[in-house]
Amino acid sequence: MPKINDLNLKNWKEYQDLLTDSLWIIGERDKSGSHKGDYHGNFIPQIPNQLMRRFTKKGDVVLDTFLGSGTTLIECKRLGRNGVGIELLPKIAEMAEQRIRQETLFDSKDKLFSTILVADSTKEATRKKVEEVLKNHKKQNVQLIIMHPPYHDIIKFSDRADDLSNAKSVQEFLKLFGDVVSNFLNLLERKHYLAVVIGDKYTNSEWVPLGFMTMQEVLNRGGLILKSILVKNMVNNRAKRNQEHLWRYRALVGGFYIFRHEYILLFQKK
């Protein structure tokens, strides 16, 4: 198998900060540089940082199909990776572009590209735009795909019908998400990785295992094998911030447990 990262495993003990267990206990989110935690729904920068260092090399291309406020592309810039991000909502894409442009904490001397496309990741036309970006930079494939979709309807990001957070049912959400996977799988280089960051949800007092449903949807699309199910602690969940006692009371009354984790599902292309 060709080497897919820059790690010198002869000195493997030097990488003490690289996580290798399936349980990720991470403290405060990284707020250095242009990273901010103000966008409801963004994920902590430590996730793409860990994934890129394990599964890409400098100069590789990382694709984020649900870019949000730009976390993945900021980490690309810091780590010397090229980045392509797709964001459905123009205002959020504008925010991401501004933050990526302002990121100077670890300016690289390498000639890198960070491209944001305002588009719908379920559409074939969007994949063709990504292909054009790759072609313009003399690249054929991407070496890592990161997907951090809405957790169905937990947070409504817009009123648009093509927003996955407005899917009319879990089944429709899964179908649309699977369409995104199928849309970009051919662009992923063989033996390289797709990571999905997702959590579960409650509906009508019932736990909906959205993470495992999403995992199965990815596997049903073919071409990928499951490499790891990572469980990451949730840090300072905005919806529960300063309401710990209230949520503890609700849990005791309602006979449920409070969400304190989400999943990073790691797949490898055959």
NUDREN-980363 format. One record per residue (C-alpha): z, y, x; chain; residue in three letters. Coordinates in pm, 1 decimal. Layout:
% residues N
SITE_Z_Y_X_chaine_residu
SITE_Z_Y_X_A_ALA
...
//
This chain:
% residues 270
SITE_Z_Y_X_chaine_residu
SITE_0.0_0.0_0.0_A_MET
SITE_-96.5_339.6_144.5_A_PRO
SITE_186.0_578.2_224.3_A_LYS
SITE_237.4_820.8_-63.9_A_ILE
SITE_504.0_1051.1_79.6_A_ASN
SITE_601.4_1230.7_399.5_A_ASP
SITE_932.1_1050.9_449.6_A_LEU
SITE_998.9_911.7_795.9_A_ASN
SITE_1184.5_596.0_701.7_A_LEU
SITE_1269.9_522.4_1063.8_A_LYS
SITE_1523.2_801.7_1008.7_A_ASN
SITE_1597.0_712.7_647.9_A_TRP
SITE_1964.8_805.6_677.7_A_LYS
SITE_1863.1_1172.1_712.9_A_GLU
SITE_1759.3_1186.2_346.9_A_TYR
SITE_2108.6_1184.5_201.5_A_GLN
SITE_2013.0_1427.2_-76.1_A_ASP
SITE_1733.3_1203.8_-206.9_A_LEU
SITE_1853.6_1008.2_-508.1_A_LEU
SITE_1784.2_635.4_-515.1_A_THR
SITE_2017.0_522.9_-796.9_A_ASP
SITE_1912.3_505.3_-1161.3_A_SER
SITE_2203.6_730.2_-1266.7_A_LEU
SITE_2144.2_1093.6_-1171.6_A_TRP
SITE_2459.5_1305.2_-1179.1_A_ILE
SITE_2343.7_1656.1_-1096.2_A_ILE
SITE_2572.8_1958.4_-1100.4_A_GLY
SITE_2450.1_2309.2_-1171.2_A_GLU
SITE_2078.6_2370.0_-1204.0_A_ARG
SITE_1906.2_2534.0_-909.0_A_ASP
SITE_1880.6_2906.9_-987.3_A_LYS
SITE_1751.7_3017.4_-648.6_A_SER
SITE_1438.8_3225.7_-608.6_A_GLY
SITE_1247.7_3268.9_-932.7_A_SER
SITE_1408.2_2969.6_-1103.7_A_HIS
SITE_1588.7_3075.5_-1420.3_A_LYS
SITE_1757.0_2888.1_-1701.5_A_GLY
SITE_1674.1_3133.8_-1977.3_A_ASP
SITE_1381.0_2948.4_-2135.0_A_TYR
SITE_1511.9_2712.7_-2401.3_A_HIS
SITE_1368.6_2372.3_-2319.7_A_GLY
SITE_1296.6_2400.0_-1947.9_A_ASN
SITE_1426.3_2128.7_-1719.1_A_PHE
SITE_1625.8_2159.8_-1400.1_A_ILE
SITE_1422.7_2218.2_-1081.3_A_PRO
SITE_1596.2_1929.4_-905.6_A_GLN
SITE_1389.8_1683.8_-1112.7_A_ILE
SITE_1041.7_1782.9_-985.5_A_PRO
SITE_1190.3_1841.5_-638.2_A_ASN
SITE_1315.9_1483.4_-618.1_A_GLN
SITE_997.6_1336.2_-762.7_A_LEU
SITE_759.3_1528.8_-538.8_A_MET
SITE_946.7_1440.5_-222.1_A_ARG
SITE_951.6_1071.2_-312.7_A_ARG
SITE_601.0_1032.0_-452.9_A_PHE
SITE_372.1_1295.4_-296.3_A_THR
SITE_274.3_1436.8_40.8_A_LYS
SITE_208.9_1794.0_146.4_A_LYS
SITE_-129.9_1904.9_20.5_A_GLY
SITE_-126.2_1661.1_-272.1_A_ASP
SITE_-188.2_1776.1_-629.0_A_VAL
SITE_78.6_1768.1_-900.7_A_VAL
SITE_-18.6_1803.4_-1266.3_A_LEU
SITE_228.7_1920.1_-1530.7_A_ASP
SITE_89.6_1879.9_-1881.4_A_THR
SITE_373.2_2071.4_-2054.2_A_PHE
SITE_433.8_2349.3_-1803.3_A_LEU
SITE_675.0_2570.9_-1995.9_A_GLY
SITE_818.5_2849.2_-1779.2_A_SER
SITE_670.5_2710.3_-1456.5_A_GLY
SITE_948.4_2506.1_-1295.6_A_THR
SITE_717.4_2236.2_-1159.7_A_THR
SITE_470.2_2478.4_-1003.4_A_LEU
SITE_749.4_2678.5_-841.1_A_ILE
SITE_866.6_2358.2_-673.7_A_GLU
SITE_507.0_2281.0_-573.6_A_CYS
SITE_487.7_2614.1_-396.8_A_LYS
SITE_817.1_2550.3_-216.5_A_ARG
SITE_727.8_2198.1_-107.2_A_LEU
SITE_369.2_2259.4_1.4_A_GLY
SITE_201.1_2085.0_-290.9_A_ARG
SITE_-87.6_2209.2_-501.5_A_ASN
SITE_-11.3_2248.3_-870.1_A_GLY
SITE_-196.1_2250.4_-1200.4_A_VAL
SITE_1.6_2336.1_-1512.0_A_GLY
SITE_-109.1_2323.5_-1874.2_A_ILE
SITE_75.1_2535.9_-2130.5_A_GLU
SITE_-15.3_2565.9_-2497.8_A_LEU
SITE_150.7_2902.6_-2566.3_A_LEU
SITE_-3.1_3210.5_-2400.8_A_PRO
SITE_322.6_3410.2_-2376.9_A_LYS
SITE_502.1_3122.8_-2204.7_A_ILE
SITE_207.0_3072.0_-1970.2_A_ALA
SITE_224.0_3441.2_-1879.6_A_GLU
SITE_594.8_3406.3_-1803.2_A_MET
SITE_525.2_3104.2_-1583.3_A_ALA
SITE_249.0_3282.1_-1394.8_A_GLU
SITE_475.8_3577.1_-1321.6_A_GLN
SITE_757.7_3355.9_-1193.3_A_ARG
SITE_529.3_3149.4_-973.8_A_ILE
SITE_377.4_3464.6_-827.4_A_ARG
SITE_724.8_3603.0_-754.6_A_GLN
SITE_841.9_3285.6_-581.8_A_GLU
SITE_876.5_3376.5_-213.1_A_THR
SITE_1196.1_3193.7_-116.8_A_LEU
SITE_1012.8_2922.7_72.3_A_PHE
SITE_669.6_3073.0_122.4_A_ASP
SITE_435.0_2817.2_272.9_A_SER
SITE_170.9_2902.3_530.5_A_LYS
SITE_-48.1_2629.5_385.8_A_ASP
SITE_-339.7_2728.6_165.6_A_LYS
SITE_-223.6_2603.6_-170.7_A_LEU
SITE_-343.8_2658.2_-524.0_A_PHE
SITE_-130.6_2703.2_-835.5_A_SER
SITE_-344.1_2704.2_-1147.0_A_THR
SITE_-223.4_2756.1_-1502.3_A_ILE
SITE_-444.2_2662.0_-1794.2_A_LEU
SITE_-362.9_2788.4_-2144.0_A_VAL
SITE_-477.9_2487.5_-2339.5_A_ALA
SITE_-387.4_2185.0_-2552.4_A_ASP
SITE_-312.4_1878.5_-2338.1_A_SER
SITE_-430.0_1639.8_-2610.3_A_THR
SITE_-789.1_1769.2_-2592.2_A_LYS
SITE_-1075.0_1631.0_-2383.5_A_GLU
SITE_-1189.3_1988.5_-2314.0_A_ALA
SITE_-858.3_2052.2_-2136.5_A_THR
SITE_-906.4_1749.7_-1910.8_A_ARG
SITE_-1251.6_1880.4_-1820.8_A_LYS
SITE_-1093.4_2212.8_-1722.1_A_LYS
SITE_-852.4_2028.5_-1492.1_A_VAL
SITE_-1143.9_1834.6_-1343.6_A_GLU
SITE_-1319.7_2164.3_-1274.8_A_GLU
SITE_-1012.1_2301.4_-1098.4_A_VAL
SITE_-996.6_1991.0_-879.9_A_LEU
SITE_-1366.4_2009.0_-803.3_A_LYS
SITE_-1343.4_2375.7_-704.1_A_ASN
SITE_-1072.3_2283.0_-452.3_A_HIS
SITE_-1257.0_1973.1_-328.9_A_LYS
SITE_-1006.9_1734.9_-484.8_A_LYS
SITE_-1087.9_1423.7_-686.9_A_GLN
SITE_-750.0_1315.1_-819.6_A_ASN
SITE_-392.6_1419.1_-878.3_A_VAL
SITE_-112.7_1231.7_-702.9_A_GLN
SITE_170.3_1293.2_-949.6_A_LEU
SITE_181.2_1375.1_-1320.7_A_ILE
SITE_498.5_1520.2_-1469.6_A_ILE
SITE_539.3_1540.0_-1846.4_A_MET
SITE_832.9_1715.8_-2010.6_A_HIS
SITE_726.8_1737.3_-2373.8_A_PRO
SITE_928.7_1875.9_-2665.0_A_PRO
SITE_1187.2_1624.6_-2783.7_A_TYR
SITE_992.6_1617.3_-3107.6_A_HIS
SITE_1146.1_1877.1_-3345.6_A_ASP
SITE_1483.0_1943.0_-3176.8_A_ILE
SITE_1353.0_2283.3_-3063.0_A_ILE
SITE_1069.8_2455.0_-3248.5_A_LYS
SITE_866.7_2633.1_-2982.3_A_PHE
SITE_612.5_2794.1_-3215.0_A_SER
SITE_463.0_2783.0_-3563.9_A_ASP
SITE_138.3_2631.2_-3439.6_A_ARG
SITE_18.4_2306.4_-3595.3_A_ALA
SITE_-98.4_2178.5_-3253.5_A_ASP
SITE_250.3_2221.2_-3104.1_A_ASP
SITE_411.5_1876.9_-3061.7_A_LEU
SITE_744.1_2021.7_-3176.8_A_SER
SITE_583.3_2064.4_-3519.2_A_ASN
SITE_465.2_1704.0_-3553.7_A_ALA
SITE_534.2_1595.9_-3911.7_A_LYS
SITE_698.6_1268.2_-3810.6_A_SER
SITE_817.8_1077.2_-3506.5_A_VAL
SITE_511.3_855.6_-3539.0_A_GLN
SITE_279.6_1156.2_-3527.0_A_GLU
SITE_467.7_1294.5_-3226.6_A_PHE
SITE_432.2_963.2_-3041.3_A_LEU
SITE_62.7_940.9_-3121.2_A_LYS
SITE_-3.3_1293.9_-2994.7_A_LEU
SITE_202.8_1236.3_-2681.6_A_PHE
SITE_17.4_911.3_-2616.8_A_GLY
SITE_-308.3_1103.8_-2647.3_A_ASP
SITE_-191.9_1328.7_-2361.7_A_VAL
SITE_-119.4_1024.9_-2144.8_A_VAL
SITE_-458.8_870.2_-2217.7_A_SER
SITE_-631.9_1204.1_-2162.4_A_ASN
SITE_-518.4_1241.0_-1802.1_A_PHE
SITE_-458.5_887.6_-1679.3_A_LEU
SITE_-800.8_860.1_-1517.0_A_ASN
SITE_-721.8_1164.3_-1301.4_A_LEU
SITE_-413.8_997.9_-1151.5_A_LEU
SITE_-482.1_825.2_-821.9_A_GLU
SITE_-417.2_449.5_-820.3_A_ARG
SITE_-68.1_336.3_-715.6_A_LYS
SITE_63.9_686.8_-784.3_A_HIS
SITE_320.9_796.0_-1037.4_A_TYR
SITE_364.0_944.4_-1383.3_A_LEU
SITE_709.3_1077.9_-1476.6_A_ALA
SITE_816.5_1153.5_-1834.4_A_VAL
SITE_1133.2_1357.3_-1896.6_A_VAL
SITE_1255.5_1298.0_-2251.4_A_ILE
SITE_1572.8_1269.7_-2457.8_A_GLY
SITE_1680.1_1111.9_-2785.6_A_ASP
SITE_1770.5_1290.1_-3108.1_A_LYS
SITE_1963.8_1259.9_-3434.0_A_TYR
SITE_1798.0_1269.6_-3775.5_A_THR
SITE_1993.0_1229.1_-4099.9_A_ASN
SITE_2300.5_1104.8_-3911.7_A_SER
SITE_2093.3_836.0_-3737.8_A_GLU
SITE_2032.5_811.3_-3363.8_A_TRP
SITE_1655.1_811.4_-3300.8_A_VAL
SITE_1577.7_646.3_-2961.4_A_PRO
SITE_1293.0_883.6_-2887.5_A_LEU
SITE_1308.0_808.6_-2514.9_A_GLY
SITE_1246.2_436.9_-2556.4_A_PHE
SITE_985.7_496.9_-2825.4_A_MET
SITE_802.5_729.9_-2588.2_A_THR
SITE_830.3_473.5_-2308.2_A_MET
SITE_669.1_208.1_-2526.3_A_GLN
SITE_393.9_448.0_-2633.7_A_GLU
SITE_304.8_507.3_-2268.6_A_VAL
SITE_298.4_133.4_-2195.9_A_LEU
SITE_86.8_69.2_-2506.3_A_ASN
SITE_-181.7_300.4_-2369.1_A_ARG
SITE_-237.8_61.9_-2076.4_A_GLY
SITE_-299.4_116.5_-1706.7_A_GLY
SITE_64.2_181.6_-1611.8_A_LEU
SITE_366.1_-26.8_-1523.8_A_ILE
SITE_726.4_82.2_-1569.7_A_LEU
SITE_901.0_134.3_-1234.7_A_LYS
SITE_1235.5_286.9_-1334.0_A_SER
SITE_1439.2_421.9_-1622.8_A_ILE
SITE_1653.0_701.6_-1480.9_A_LEU
SITE_1945.0_839.8_-1679.9_A_VAL
SITE_2032.3_1201.6_-1599.1_A_LYS
SITE_2336.2_1392.9_-1717.2_A_ASN
SITE_2275.3_1703.4_-1925.8_A_MET
SITE_2413.6_2017.0_-1763.8_A_VAL
SITE_2528.8_2316.7_-1971.8_A_ASN
SITE_2331.6_2227.2_-2280.9_A_ASN
SITE_2259.1_2564.7_-2441.8_A_ARG
SITE_2309.7_2439.7_-2798.1_A_ALA
SITE_2659.3_2315.5_-2712.6_A_LYS
SITE_2764.6_2579.9_-2462.5_A_ARG
SITE_3120.9_2705.6_-2528.6_A_ASN
SITE_3143.2_2473.2_-2831.1_A_GLN
SITE_3286.1_2161.0_-2667.2_A_GLU
SITE_3588.1_2142.1_-2898.2_A_HIS
SITE_3374.6_2188.0_-3209.4_A_LEU
SITE_3132.4_1913.8_-3104.9_A_TRP
SITE_3420.6_1682.3_-3015.1_A_ARG
SITE_3563.1_1735.5_-3365.3_A_TYR
SITE_3222.7_1674.3_-3524.4_A_ARG
SITE_3182.0_1351.6_-3325.9_A_ALA
SITE_3523.3_1223.4_-3433.4_A_LEU
SITE_3457.5_1307.6_-3798.1_A_VAL
SITE_3099.0_1184.0_-3802.2_A_GLY
SITE_3146.1_861.7_-3607.9_A_GLY
SITE_2891.0_940.9_-3338.2_A_PHE
SITE_2880.2_1022.5_-2967.0_A_TYR
SITE_2761.6_1352.5_-2822.0_A_ILE
SITE_2436.3_1358.4_-2626.9_A_PHE
SITE_2516.1_1396.5_-2256.9_A_ARG
SITE_2208.1_1237.0_-2104.1_A_HIS
SITE_1831.9_1230.8_-2101.6_A_GLU
SITE_1577.0_1001.9_-1941.1_A_TYR
SITE_1328.6_1024.7_-1658.3_A_ILE
SITE_1082.4_742.1_-1721.4_A_LEU
SITE_887.7_652.9_-1410.7_A_LEU
SITE_553.3_473.0_-1431.4_A_PHE
SITE_305.1_368.4_-1165.3_A_GLN
SITE_-68.2_341.5_-1214.5_A_LYS
SITE_-203.7_-7.2_-1150.4_A_LYS
//
